[in-house]
Amino acid sequence: MSTRWQAERSADDSRAYIERFTDLEASGADVHGEARFVDVVLARGSRVLDAGCGTGRVGAELARRGHRVTAVDLDPVLVDEARRHPELTVHLADLATLNLPGEPFDAVVAAGNVMVFLEPGSERAVLATIAAHLRPGGVFVTGFTTRSAYRPEQFAADLAAVGMPLEQRFATWDLRPWRDDTDWLVAVARRADDGPGA
């Protein structure tokens, strides 16, 4: 079975996605809200996994801010675009089967609806993989629409099940308060010290 992204998007859609963010940045729009949010959570020089990196926009900005970033996506068009950022180490891989060698990460970020574009039913398994790539106490930050089949309450249950309890919820990347009727969830979770791989 394919992910929702693979089922719903063509290579042309991916190229249009790249063009959209190129145009936004050229227009002077703020395209770094996610990176600012994540940067505040991290110690200087943190090891970060940009999971579902897309164009590499978030990871590249985190690298510019002094973090060491590895990026992963399963869309070859987007991976090629992300590899245009020489400061990133970019892998073509599926988050459901990801198994990167080396030290665990201080943080994993999955911005831009990554959680709702996964293969239906694989969300908990992907969160377990993310937890396995985090050091004990490492932080997971994600943001996604609440108007999808994958609901915030299921996400919170899945986090708890894999040893990454939810710590904070916001309605936007600029810290507007969470409400049950908001259209967007920005979430911060942390791998428990006795979580996977501890």
Residue pairs with C-beta under 8 A, 6 or more apart in sequence:
1 119
1 120
2 119
3 74
3 94
3 117
3 118
3 119
3 122
4 116
4 117
4 118
4 119
4 120
5 74
5 75
5 117
6 74
6 75
8 117
9 17
9 75
11 77
14 75
14 77
14 78
15 77
17 54
17 55
17 78
18 55
18 77
18 78
18 81
21 31
21 55
21 57
24 31
25 31
31 57
32 57
32 58
32 61
33 173
33 174
34 58
34 109
34 111
34 112
34 143
34 173
35 57
35 58
35 61
35 62
35 65
36 173
37 141
37 173
37 174
37 175
37 186
38 48
38 58
38 62
38 107
38 109
38 141
39 62
39 65
39 67
41 107
41 139
41 141
41 188
42 48
42 67
42 106
42 107
42 139
43 106
44 66
44 67
45 66
45 67
45 68
46 67
46 68
46 106
46 107
47 67
47 68
47 70
47 103
47 104
47 105
47 106
47 107
48 59
48 62
48 67
48 68
48 69
48 70
48 105
48 106
48 107
48 108
48 109
49 69
49 70
49 71
49 72
49 100
49 105
49 107
49 108
49 109
49 130
49 133
50 56
50 58
50 59
50 62
50 69
50 70
50 71
50 72
50 88
50 109
50 111
51 72
51 95
51 98
51 108
51 109
51 110
51 114
51 130
52 72
52 73
52 95
52 110
52 111
52 112
52 114
52 117
53 59
53 71
53 72
53 73
53 78
53 79
53 82
53 88
53 90
54 73
54 75
54 78
54 81
54 82
54 112
55 78
55 81
55 82
56 71
56 81
56 82
56 83
56 84
56 85
56 88
56 90
58 109
58 111
58 112
59 69
59 71
59 82
59 85
59 88
59 109
60 69
60 85
60 87
60 88
62 69
62 109
63 69
63 85
63 87
63 88
64 87
69 87
69 88
69 89
70 88
70 89
70 90
70 91
70 100
70 105
71 82
71 88
71 89
71 90
71 91
72 90
72 91
72 92
72 93
72 95
72 98
72 100
73 79
73 82
73 90
73 92
73 93
74 92
74 93
74 94
74 95
76 92
79 90
79 91
79 92
82 88
82 90
83 90
91 100
95 110
95 114
95 118
95 126
95 129
95 130
96 118
96 119
96 122
96 125
96 126
96 129
97 129
98 129
98 133
99 129
100 133
103 135
104 132
104 133
104 134
104 135
104 138
104 197
105 133
105 134
105 135
105 138
106 134
106 135
106 138
106 139
107 134
107 138
107 139
107 140
107 141
108 130
108 133
108 134
108 138
108 139
108 140
108 141
109 140
109 141
109 142
110 130
110 140
110 141
110 142
110 143
111 141
111 142
111 143
112 143
112 144
113 143
113 144
113 145
113 148
114 142
114 144
115 123
115 126
115 142
115 144
115 150
115 155
116 144
116 145
116 148
116 149
116 150
118 126
118 150
120 149
123 150
123 154
123 155
123 158
124 158
124 161
124 162
127 140
127 158
127 159
127 161
127 162
127 164
128 162
128 196
130 140
130 162
130 164
131 140
131 162
131 163
131 164
131 191
131 195
131 196
131 197
132 196
132 197
134 140
134 164
134 191
134 195
135 191
136 191
136 192
136 193
136 194
136 195
136 198
137 190
137 191
137 193
138 190
138 191
139 188
139 189
139 190
139 191
140 159
140 164
140 187
140 188
140 189
140 190
140 191
141 186
141 187
141 188
141 189
142 186
142 187
143 173
143 184
143 185
143 186
143 187
144 150
144 184
144 185
145 183
145 184
145 185
146 152
146 182
146 183
146 184
146 185
147 183
152 169
152 185
155 166
155 185
155 187
156 166
159 165
159 166
159 187
159 189
160 166
162 195
162 196
163 191
163 192
163 194
163 195
163 196
164 189
164 190
164 191
164 192
164 195
165 189
165 190
165 192
166 187
166 188
166 189
167 188
167 189
167 190
168 187
168 188
169 178
169 185
169 186
169 187
169 188
170 176
170 177
170 178
170 185
170 186
170 187
171 177
171 178
171 179
171 182
171 183
171 184
171 185
171 186
172 184
172 186
173 186
176 182
178 185
192 198
